[in-house]
Amino acid sequence: MTSTAGPPPTGHGDGEPQRLRLLAVTACPTGIAHTYMAAEKLAQAAESRGIDMKVETQGSIGAENILDDNDVSTADGVIIAADKDVDLSRFVGKRVLMVGVAEGIRHPERLIEQVRSAPVHTADGTAAATTAATGRERSVAYKALMNGVSYMIPFVVVGGLLIAISLSLGGHPDPSGGLVIPKDSFWMDVNNIGVIGFTLMVPILSGYIAYAIGDRPALVPGMIGGWIANTGSLYDSKAGAGFIGAIVTGFLAGYLVLWIKKVRVPKFVQPIMPIIVIPIVATTALGLFFINVIGKPISWVFEHLTSWLGGMTGTSAILLGTILGLMIAFDMGGPVNKTAFLFGAGLIATGNQAVMGMCAAAIPVMPLGQGLATLIRQRLYTEQERETGLASLFMGCFGISEGAIPFAAARPAQVIPANMLGGAVAGAVAGLAGVKDAVPHGGPIVAVLGAVSGVPMFFVAVAIGTAVTAVTTVALVDVSERRRRGEPVGHGVTVEPELALVGAGVGTPGAGAVVAEQRAVRGETVAASGMGSRGSSSPAASAVGATAGAGSAVAEGAPGFGSPAEEPSMSPASEVLPEALPEVLSGYLTEQTVKVRLDAGDQEAVIREMAGLLARTGKVVDVEELVATALRREAQGTTGLGEEIAIPHAKTDAVSAPVVGFARSAEGVEWGSLDGTKARLVFMIAVPEAAAGDEHLRILALLSRKLMDAGFRERLLAAGDESTVLGVLSEVG
């Protein structure tokens, strides 16, 4: 039974009540900062109320401060503040409150009060209480669908490309159309392996949708249900329900298992419920229901859709190709892209290959177009962006649309519309020409391997779409820069040499001992960086503007930034500074990487300015790549932690060693923080890929925990200069 009464106080045996004991688990799917912030907030709220609390953190570094059996047995309640699955089986018999990690940060006191009357978690999987019921089901459904798609994609790629290879190398033209492979040949074996992978993609999709909803007991009914959906002969259908049926069976299996878990059974049956009873009952019920009730209606819709698509010519084909091209190009591997892709892939098995032909023509347009743009208007791009453009061209040839993502992340307002326009044109041309693709993949590679019919028009469609994307991108970027700068585009190029000077100069001997001399030119530094950040929207100009402080030091011949001959002129004060300054975060954060006032006023500009700050150390090999990596991380989820804090971070070989920077914003910067506050305290962490494991996460954990101390934050905001700031930061460790 579920009780709503408050937990009785425990005692020591002498009649004295014992302090309330609570447990908590915090976890977030991206990064670990939110995980540790929620843990610290909950621990502080409990301590202020005289409550004992132990918090287990499940971050990317793994589980820490793990709750053992003794902890659980003596606990009066458990708070789960997590945005990903947490195993609740160890908390059977305890009051369990489940919320998102944001609630643990925003309202820890409220959660501590609510857990006292939370329902008791039972062995049959009774759901714990939640304060986030509104909209939760929709979120679960979306995550479940994306979970299924992510597991399915490798089967699609492997199966589809093996089929393409076997057809191109082992097949021969057939008078009736297409390629035929001799039955007893080696290439038929390769083809059969590909067919197996291609066939498995539908049950995999269904199974992992179900798994995301109902956990392991739902995996078997989900997969078998997906196989049934894809096998039309079981319910007298020629085509089967395909991936649409798999999505239906996946959700049905997941929620059916959740419902069965709530059924009360005798204790002797409970141990075999998840491994025998639930899978058998759910699989049988789902299979019979699909075959006898919903299989035929779904297949009927699918067959008529196929028939309608098969008869589309002229204007209808152009419209469909335009729509599919827009969807493919919109998010380059995201959910909208996958929806169009799955639509085309699902129709291949029915014999309609024209829809996949439209998708295949649109898929490479984004990376090819962005790569071409860097070649036809090089002055708009930095050297690093031009190198990325070459890689994007290569990926486009193999149908990897994600090659365009770095450009879209840097300039979404210009790149995404250009991508969509080019994708729509390519899809429309392919639809008009009747291009067909026999495998679920896109790009020139499928045409080279012989999977495409109408090869000349396929390349025409790709070429036109690529040209439209490239020209549109260049035009939009050029117009954007002129508007935002109010001056010629060439302005951004004049400062590029300073990037090389920064990279070389700050790494010279003696650079770490010239903090006093750097301060002497800091007034010029602020003015230069401010002009750069406001005057240009191009990555090159913005980055240089952010690093103008280091550049000014080079220009002025500051000791440590000039020639070795100038080094002996260091003042006595500067020589003793390294000994006087405290070490912060193993020396990764120094006075070189501290700035008391940010010039930038928006998130991207702040990241660029912070990257320039880190470049002063000489550990930044490529400023632009560091900025791009940090922005990609922001696209996954905000690093704004609330309490006026943001910790952007990047794992990239654009830095040669771990480095941390800190800066303050007087007005605050909008960062999408959980509590809605603007970021005034900004830390930036950059580590090379080789050090991206425990060291990266250790830095994040130390900062996140210490920043939950309100007194520490106040001292940090009140510190007057860089050395005082560094003294406060030395408390981090």
C-alpha positions in Angstrom: 0.0 0.0 0.0 1.0 3.6 -0.5 1.0 5.7 2.6 0.9 9.4 2.6 1.6 9.9 6.3 4.9 11.5 7.3 7.7 9.1 8.3 7.9 8.3 12.0 11.0 9.5 13.8 13.5 6.8 14.5 15.2 6.5 17.9 18.4 5.2 19.5 16.5 3.1 22.1 16.7 5.8 24.8 13.5 7.5 23.8 15.3 10.4 22.1 14.2 11.1 18.5 16.9 10.8 15.9 17.6 13.4 13.2 15.7 12.8 9.9 17.8 11.0 7.4 17.3 11.5 3.7 19.0 10.3 0.6 19.2 11.9 -2.8 20.4 10.9 -6.3 21.2 13.7 -8.9 21.9 13.1 -12.5 21.8 15.0 -15.8 22.2 13.7 -19.3 24.7 16.3 -20.7 27.7 17.4 -18.7 28.0 17.1 -14.9 27.6 20.7 -13.7 23.8 20.5 -13.1 24.3 17.1 -11.4 26.7 18.6 -8.8 24.8 21.9 -8.4 21.6 20.0 -7.5 23.6 17.8 -5.1 25.1 20.8 -3.3 21.8 22.7 -3.2 20.0 19.7 -1.6 22.8 19.1 0.9 22.8 22.8 1.9 19.0 22.9 2.3 19.1 19.7 4.5 22.0 21.0 6.7 20.1 24.3 7.3 17.2 22.3 8.6 19.2 19.9 10.8 18.6 17.0 8.5 21.2 14.3 7.6 21.4 13.8 3.9 23.7 11.8 1.7 23.7 12.6 -2.1 24.8 10.2 -4.8 25.9 12.0 -8.0 25.6 10.1 -11.3 27.6 12.3 -13.7 29.7 11.5 -16.7 32.6 10.6 -14.4 30.5 7.8 -13.0 28.6 7.4 -9.7 30.2 9.1 -6.7 29.3 9.0 -3.0 27.3 5.8 -3.8 24.4 5.0 -1.5 25.0 1.6 0.1 22.6 -0.9 1.7 23.1 0.6 5.2 22.3 4.1 3.9 19.1 2.9 2.3 17.9 0.8 5.2 18.2 3.8 7.7 16.8 6.4 5.3 13.4 8.1 5.8 13.0 9.2 2.2 14.8 9.5 -1.2 14.8 12.4 -3.6 15.6 11.6 -7.2 16.5 14.8 -9.0 17.5 13.5 -12.5 16.9 14.0 -16.2 17.8 10.4 -17.0 16.9 7.0 -15.9 17.8 6.0 -12.3 17.5 2.5 -11.0 14.8 2.6 -8.2 14.9 -1.1 -7.3 17.2 -0.5 -4.3 14.7 2.0 -2.8 11.8 -0.5 -2.4 9.9 0.3 0.8 11.2 3.9 1.0 9.4 7.1 0.2 10.7 8.2 -3.2 10.1 11.6 -4.8 11.1 12.0 -8.5 11.8 15.3 -10.1 14.0 16.9 -12.8 17.4 18.0 -12.0 16.4 21.6 -12.4 14.0 21.2 -9.4 16.8 20.1 -7.3 18.6 23.4 -8.1 15.6 25.7 -7.9 13.6 24.3 -5.0 15.6 22.1 -2.7 13.7 23.1 0.4 10.4 22.3 -1.2 11.6 18.9 -2.2 12.8 18.1 1.3 9.3 19.0 2.6 7.5 17.0 -0.1 9.6 13.8 0.3 8.2 13.4 3.8 4.8 12.6 2.4 5.9 11.0 -0.9 4.4 7.5 -1.7 6.4 4.4 -0.9 8.1 2.8 -3.8 7.1 -0.9 -4.1 8.7 -4.0 -5.7 6.2 -4.1 -8.5 7.5 -0.8 -9.8 4.8 1.6 -8.5 5.7 5.0 -9.8 7.3 7.4 -7.3 5.7 10.8 -6.8 6.7 13.6 -9.1 6.3 17.3 -9.1 6.8 17.5 -12.8 3.8 15.7 -14.1 2.8 18.4 -16.4 4.2 17.7 -19.9 6.3 14.7 -18.6 4.6 12.1 -20.8 5.4 14.1 -24.0 9.0 14.4 -23.0 9.2 10.6 -22.3 7.6 9.9 -25.7 10.1 12.1 -27.5 13.1 10.6 -25.8 11.8 7.1 -26.4 11.4 7.8 -30.2 14.9 9.3 -30.4 16.3 6.3 -28.4 14.8 3.9 -31.0 16.1 5.9 -33.9 19.6 6.2 -32.5 19.9 2.4 -32.1 18.4 1.8 -35.5 20.7 4.0 -37.5 23.8 1.7 -37.4 21.7 -1.1 -38.8 20.4 1.2 -41.5 23.9 2.3 -42.5 25.6 -1.1 -42.3 22.8 -3.0 -44.1 22.2 -0.3 -46.7 25.8 0.1 -47.7 26.5 -3.6 -47.8 23.6 -4.0 -50.2 24.9 -1.1 -52.2 28.4 -2.6 -52.4 27.1 -6.0 -53.4 24.9 -4.5 -56.1 27.7 -2.4 -57.6 30.5 -5.0 -57.5 28.6 -8.2 -57.9 25.4 -7.2 -59.9 24.7 -7.0 -63.6 22.0 -5.1 -65.4 18.7 -6.9 -65.8 16.5 -6.3 -68.8 13.5 -5.7 -66.5 15.4 -3.0 -64.7 17.9 -2.7 -61.8 20.8 -4.9 -60.9 20.8 -8.7 -60.3 23.3 -10.6 -58.3 24.0 -14.3 -59.2 22.5 -16.5 -56.5 25.6 -18.6 -55.6 28.1 -15.8 -55.8 30.2 -14.3 -53.0 28.4 -11.0 -53.5 25.1 -12.6 -52.9 26.4 -13.6 -49.4 27.4 -9.9 -48.8 24.0 -8.9 -50.1 22.2 -11.3 -47.7 24.2 -9.9 -44.7 23.1 -6.5 -45.7 19.5 -7.6 -46.0 19.7 -9.0 -42.5 20.9 -5.7 -41.1 18.3 -3.8 -43.2 15.5 -6.2 -41.9 16.6 -5.8 -38.3 16.3 -2.1 -38.3 12.5 -2.1 -37.9 12.4 -4.4 -34.8 15.4 -2.6 -33.3 13.5 0.7 -33.7 10.5 -0.8 -32.0 12.4 -2.6 -29.3 14.4 0.4 -28.1 11.4 2.7 -28.1 9.8 0.2 -25.8 13.0 -0.2 -23.7 13.1 3.6 -23.1 9.6 3.5 -21.7 9.3 0.2 -19.8 13.0 -0.8 -19.2 14.4 -4.3 -19.9 11.1 -6.3 -19.6 9.8 -4.2 -22.5 12.7 -5.0 -24.9 11.4 -8.5 -26.0 7.8 -7.5 -26.7 9.0 -4.4 -28.4 11.4 -6.2 -30.8 9.0 -9.0 -31.5 6.2 -6.5 -32.1 8.4 -4.6 -34.5 9.1 -7.8 -36.4 5.4 -8.6 -36.6 4.7 -5.1 -37.9 7.3 -5.5 -40.6 6.1 -9.0 -41.7 2.9 -8.3 -43.6 2.3 -12.0 -44.4 1.2 -12.4 -40.7 -1.8 -10.3 -41.3 -2.4 -10.7 -45.0 -0.6 -7.6 -46.1 1.7 -7.3 -49.1 3.7 -4.4 -47.8 3.5 -4.6 -44.0 3.3 -1.7 -41.7 7.0 -0.9 -41.9 8.6 1.7 -39.6 5.2 3.3 -38.9 4.0 0.0 -37.4 7.3 -0.3 -35.5 6.8 3.0 -33.8 3.2 2.0 -32.9 4.4 -1.4 -31.5 7.3 0.2 -29.6 5.0 2.6 -27.7 2.4 0.0 -27.2 4.9 -2.5 -25.8 6.5 0.1 -23.5 3.2 1.4 -21.9 1.8 -2.2 -21.8 4.7 -3.3 -19.7 4.4 -0.3 -17.4 0.7 -1.2 -16.9 1.5 -4.9 -16.1 4.1 -3.8 -13.6 1.3 -2.2 -11.6 -0.7 -5.4 -11.3 -0.4 -6.8 -7.8 0.8 -10.4 -7.7 1.7 -12.9 -4.9 5.2 -12.5 -3.4 6.4 -15.9 -4.8 5.6 -14.6 -8.3 7.4 -11.3 -8.0 11.0 -12.6 -8.7 10.0 -14.0 -12.1 7.8 -11.1 -13.2 10.5 -9.1 -15.1 12.2 -12.1 -16.8 9.3 -14.5 -17.5 5.8 -13.2 -16.8 5.9 -9.7 -18.1 7.8 -10.5 -21.4 5.5 -13.5 -22.2 2.2 -11.7 -21.4 3.2 -8.5 -23.1 4.6 -10.2 -26.2 1.6 -12.4 -26.6 -1.0 -9.7 -26.0 0.8 -7.2 -28.3 1.3 -9.7 -31.1 -2.3 -10.9 -31.2 -3.6 -7.3 -30.9 -1.5 -6.1 -33.8 -2.2 -9.1 -36.1 -6.0 -9.1 -35.5 -6.8 -5.5 -34.8 -4.5 -2.8 -36.0 -2.2 -4.5 -38.5 -4.5 -4.4 -41.5 -5.6 -0.7 -41.0 -2.0 0.4 -40.7 -0.9 -1.6 -43.7 -3.9 -0.4 -45.7 -2.9 3.2 -45.1 0.7 2.4 -46.0 -0.3 0.5 -49.2 -2.5 3.4 -50.4 0.2 5.9 -49.5 2.6 3.8 -51.5 0.2 3.6 -54.4 -0.4 7.4 -54.3 3.3 8.1 -54.2 3.9 5.7 -57.0 1.6 7.6 -59.2 3.0 11.0 -58.4 4.5 12.7 -61.5 5.2 16.3 -62.5 3.9 18.9 -60.1 3.1 16.3 -57.4 6.6 14.9 -57.4 8.1 18.4 -57.3 6.1 19.3 -54.3 7.0 16.1 -52.4 10.6 16.5 -53.3 10.6 20.1 -52.1 9.0 19.1 -48.7 11.4 16.2 -48.2 14.4 18.4 -49.1 13.3 21.1 -46.6 13.0 18.5 -43.8 16.3 16.8 -44.6 18.2 20.1 -44.6 16.6 21.7 -41.5 18.5 20.0 -38.7 21.1 17.8 -40.4 20.6 14.5 -38.6 18.1 15.8 -36.0 14.5 14.6 -35.6 13.0 16.4 -38.5 15.8 15.1 -40.8 15.3 11.6 -39.5 11.5 11.7 -40.1 12.0 12.4 -43.8 14.8 9.9 -44.0 12.7 7.1 -42.4 9.8 7.9 -44.7 12.0 7.3 -47.7 13.8 4.3 -46.3 10.5 2.7 -45.3 9.1 2.9 -48.8 12.1 1.1 -50.4 10.8 -2.3 -49.2 7.5 -1.7 -50.9 9.2 -1.1 -54.3 8.9 2.7 -54.3 12.4 4.0 -54.5 11.6 7.4 -55.9 11.0 8.9 -52.4 14.5 7.8 -51.2 15.9 9.2 -54.4 14.6 12.6 -53.5 16.0 12.3 -50.0 19.4 10.9 -51.3 19.8 14.0 -53.5 19.1 16.4 -50.6 21.3 14.7 -48.0 24.7 15.8 -49.3 23.7 19.3 -50.3 24.3 20.9 -46.9 27.9 19.8 -46.3 28.8 20.2 -50.0 27.2 23.7 -50.1 28.9 24.9 -47.0 32.3 23.5 -48.1 31.9 25.2 -51.5 31.0 28.5 -49.8 34.4 28.5 -48.0 36.1 28.1 -51.4 34.3 30.7 -53.4 34.4 33.5 -50.8 37.5 32.7 -48.7 37.8 36.2 -47.2 34.6 35.6 -45.2 36.1 32.6 -43.4 39.0 32.0 -41.1 41.7 29.5 -41.9 40.2 27.0 -39.6 36.8 27.4 -41.1 38.3 26.9 -44.6 39.9 23.6 -43.4 36.5 22.6 -41.9 35.0 23.4 -45.3 37.3 20.9 -47.0 36.3 18.2 -44.5 32.7 19.1 -45.0 33.1 18.5 -48.8 34.5 15.1 -48.1 31.7 14.1 -45.7 29.2 15.4 -48.2 30.5 13.0 -50.8 29.7 10.1 -48.4 26.2 11.4 -47.5 27.1 12.6 -44.0 24.9 15.7 -43.6 26.3 16.4 -40.1 29.4 17.9 -41.8 27.5 21.2 -42.1 26.7 21.4 -38.4 29.8 23.5 -37.4 28.8 26.2 -39.8 25.1 26.2 -38.7 26.2 26.4 -35.1 28.3 29.5 -35.8 25.8 31.3 -38.1 22.4 29.7 -37.7 20.4 32.6 -39.1 22.4 32.5 -42.3 23.3 28.9 -42.8 20.1 27.0 -41.9 17.9 29.0 -44.4 20.5 28.5 -47.1 20.7 24.8 -46.4 16.9 24.4 -46.6 16.7 26.3 -49.9 19.4 24.1 -51.5 17.9 20.9 -50.1 14.4 21.8 -51.4 15.8 22.5 -54.9 17.7 19.2 -54.9 14.7 17.2 -53.8 12.4 18.9 -56.3 14.8 18.3 -59.2 15.2 14.7 -58.2 11.5 14.3 -57.9 10.8 15.8 -61.3 13.5 13.6 -63.0 12.2 10.4 -61.3 15.6 9.6 -59.6 15.4 6.4 -57.6 17.6 5.1 -54.8 17.6 1.4 -53.8 19.4 1.8 -50.5 18.6 3.9 -47.4 21.6 6.3 -47.8 22.4 9.4 -49.7 25.2 11.3 -51.4 27.3 10.7 -54.5 28.6 7.5 -52.9 25.3 5.6 -53.5 25.4 6.6 -57.2 29.0 5.5 -57.5 28.1 2.2 -56.0 25.3 1.6 -58.4 22.3 2.0 -56.1 20.8 5.0 -58.0 18.9 4.9 -61.2 18.9 8.1 -63.2 22.5 8.8 -62.2 23.0 11.9 -64.5 20.0 13.7 -63.2 20.9 12.7 -59.6 24.2 14.5 -60.0 22.4 17.4 -61.6 20.0 17.7 -58.6 22.9 17.5 -56.1 25.0 20.1 -58.1 22.1 22.6 -58.4 21.2 22.2 -54.7 24.8 22.6 -53.7 25.3 25.7 -55.8 22.1 27.3 -54.4 23.2 26.6 -50.8 26.7 28.0 -51.3 25.6 31.1 -53.1 22.8 31.8 -50.6 25.2 31.3 -47.7 27.8 33.6 -49.0 25.2 36.3 -49.8 23.5 36.1 -46.3 26.8 36.0 -44.4 28.1 39.0 -46.4 24.9 41.0 -45.9 24.9 40.1 -42.2 28.4 41.3 -41.7 27.9 44.6 -43.5 24.7 45.3 -41.4 26.2 44.5 -38.1 29.6 46.2 -38.7 28.5 49.1 -40.7 31.8 48.9 -42.5 33.5 46.9 -45.4 33.8 43.2 -44.9 37.6 43.4 -45.5 38.0 45.0 -42.0 37.9 41.6 -40.4 40.9 40.3 -42.5 43.3 43.0 -41.4 43.5 41.6 -37.9 44.2 38.0 -38.8 48.0 38.3 -38.5 47.5 39.1 -34.8 46.1 35.6 -34.3 49.5 34.1 -35.3 51.3 36.6 -33.0 49.1 35.6 -30.1 49.7 31.9 -30.6 53.4 32.4 -30.7 54.0 35.3 -28.4 52.3 34.2 -25.3 54.2 30.9 -25.4 57.6 32.5 -25.1 59.8 32.1 -22.1 59.0 34.5 -19.3 55.4 34.9 -20.4 54.1 33.6 -17.0 56.1 36.2 -15.1 54.9 39.4 -16.7 51.5 39.9 -15.2 52.4 43.4 -14.0 53.5 44.4 -17.5 50.3 43.0 -19.0 48.3 45.2 -16.6 50.1 48.2 -18.0 48.5 47.7 -21.4 45.2 46.4 -20.1 43.4 49.7 -20.8 44.3 49.4 -24.5 43.3 45.7 -24.4 39.7 46.5 -23.3 39.2 49.2 -25.9 40.5 46.9 -28.7 38.5 43.9 -27.7 35.4 46.0 -27.3 35.8 47.4 -30.8 36.4 43.9 -32.2 33.3 42.3 -30.5 31.0 45.1 -31.6 32.4 45.8 -34.9 32.4 42.4 -36.6 30.2 39.4 -36.6 32.7 37.2 -38.5 34.4 34.5 -36.4 37.8 35.8 -37.4 37.1 39.3 -36.3 35.2 38.4 -33.2 37.9 36.0 -32.0 40.6 38.5 -32.7 38.7 41.2 -30.9 38.4 38.9 -27.9 42.1 38.2 -28.0 43.2 41.8 -28.7 44.7 42.1 -25.2 47.3 39.5 -26.1 47.8 41.1 -29.5 48.3 44.5 -27.9 50.9 43.1 -25.7 52.8 41.8 -28.7 52.5 45.1 -30.5 53.8 47.0 -27.6 56.7 44.7 -27.1 55.6 43.8 -23.5 58.2 41.6 -21.8 57.4 38.0 -22.2 55.7 38.7 -25.5 58.5 40.1 -27.5 61.9 38.8 -28.4 64.1 36.9 -25.9 66.4 39.9 -25.8 63.8 41.9 -24.0 63.3 39.4 -21.2 66.0 40.7 -18.8 64.1 44.0 -18.5 61.5 42.4 -16.2 60.9 44.4 -13.0 61.5 42.9 -9.6 57.8 43.0 -8.8 57.0 40.9 -11.8 59.6 38.4 -10.9 58.1 37.6 -7.5 54.5 37.5 -8.7 54.4 33.8 -9.5 55.5 33.0 -6.0 53.0 35.4 -4.4 49.9 34.3 -6.4 48.0 31.3 -5.1 47.6 28.2 -7.3 44.0 27.6 -8.5 42.7 24.4 -10.0 46.1 22.8 -10.2 47.5 25.9 -11.8 45.0 25.8 -14.8 43.5 29.2 -13.8 46.0 32.0 -13.4 45.9 35.8 -13.3 46.6 35.7 -17.1 43.1 34.1 -17.5 41.2 36.4 -15.2 39.3 39.4 -16.4 37.3 41.6 -14.0 34.9 43.0 -16.6 33.7 41.4 -19.8 33.2 43.6 -22.8 30.8 41.2 -24.7 27.1 41.4 -24.1 25.8 38.1 -25.6 26.6 34.5 -25.1 28.5 33.8 -28.3 30.5 37.0 -28.0 31.4 36.1 -24.3 32.6 32.7 -25.4 34.8 34.3 -28.1 36.2 36.8 -25.6 36.8 34.0 -23.0 38.6 32.0 -25.7 40.8 35.0 -26.3 41.5 35.2 -22.6 42.6 31.6 -22.6 44.8 32.2 -25.6 47.0 34.5 -23.5 48.5 31.3 -21.9 49.9 30.0 -25.2 48.0 26.8 -24.6 45.3 27.5 -27.3 46.4 26.1 -30.6 43.3 27.2 -32.5 41.0 29.9 -31.1 38.3 29.4 -33.7 38.0 25.6 -33.1 37.9 26.2 -29.4 35.0 28.7 -29.9 33.2 26.3 -32.3 33.5 23.4 -29.8 32.2 25.5 -26.9 29.2 26.6 -29.0 28.4 23.0 -30.0 28.4 22.1 -26.4 26.0 25.0 -25.7 23.7 23.6 -28.4 23.4 20.3 -26.5 22.2 22.1 -23.4 22.9 25.3 -21.6 25.9 25.6 -19.3 24.1 28.4 -17.4 23.8 26.9 -14.0 21.7 29.6 -12.3 22.7 31.8 -9.4 24.2 34.1 -12.0 26.8 31.5 -13.0 27.8 30.0 -16.4 30.5 27.4 -17.1 31.0 26.9 -20.8 33.4 24.1 -21.5 35.1 22.4 -24.4 37.0 19.1 -24.9 39.1 19.7 -28.0 42.6 19.4 -29.3 42.4 23.2 -30.1 44.2 23.4 -26.7 47.5 21.8 -25.9 46.9 21.5 -22.1 44.0 22.1 -19.6 43.3 25.8 -19.1 40.6 27.6 -17.1 39.5 31.3 -17.4 37.2 33.5 -15.3 35.5 36.8 -16.1 32.7 38.9 -14.7 29.9 40.7 -16.4 28.5 43.8 -14.7 25.1 43.7 -16.4 24.9 39.9 -16.8 24.5 37.9 -20.0 21.4 35.9 -21.0 22.5 32.2 -20.8 19.3 30.2 -20.6 20.0 29.4 -16.9 17.6 27.1 -15.0 16.6 29.9 -12.6 16.3 32.5 -15.3 19.1 34.7 -13.9 21.7 36.3 -16.2 25.3 35.1 -16.0 27.6 37.5 -14.2 30.3 34.9 -13.1 31.6 33.1 -16.2 34.2 30.3 -16.1 35.5 28.7 -19.3 37.2 25.3 -19.2 39.1 23.9 -22.1 40.9 20.5 -22.1 42.5 18.5 -24.9 40.8 15.3 -25.9 43.5 13.2 -24.2 42.6 14.9 -20.9 38.9 14.9 -21.4 38.1 12.3 -18.9 38.5 12.6 -15.2 40.4 15.8 -15.2 37.8 17.7 -17.2 35.0 16.4 -14.9 37.0 17.0 -11.8 37.4 20.7 -12.6 33.7 21.0 -13.3 32.8 19.2 -10.1 35.1 21.4 -8.0 33.7 24.6 -9.5 30.1 23.6 -9.3 30.2 22.6 -5.7 32.1 25.7 -4.5 29.9 28.1 -6.5 26.9 27.0 -4.5 28.4 28.9 -1.5 26.6 32.2 -1.5 29.4 33.9 0.5 32.0 32.7 -2.0 30.0 34.2 -4.9 29.6 37.5 -3.1 33.4 37.7 -2.5 34.0 36.9 -6.1 31.7 39.7 -7.2 33.2 42.2 -4.8 36.9 41.5 -5.7 38.4 44.6 -7.1 41.2 43.4 -9.4 42.6 40.3 -10.9 44.9 39.4 -8.1 42.1 39.8 -5.5 39.8 37.6 -7.7 42.5 35.0 -7.9 42.8 35.0 -4.1 39.1 34.3 -3.7 39.3 31.6 -6.4 42.1 29.9 -4.5 39.4 28.6 -2.1 38.2 26.3 -4.9 41.4 24.2 -4.6 
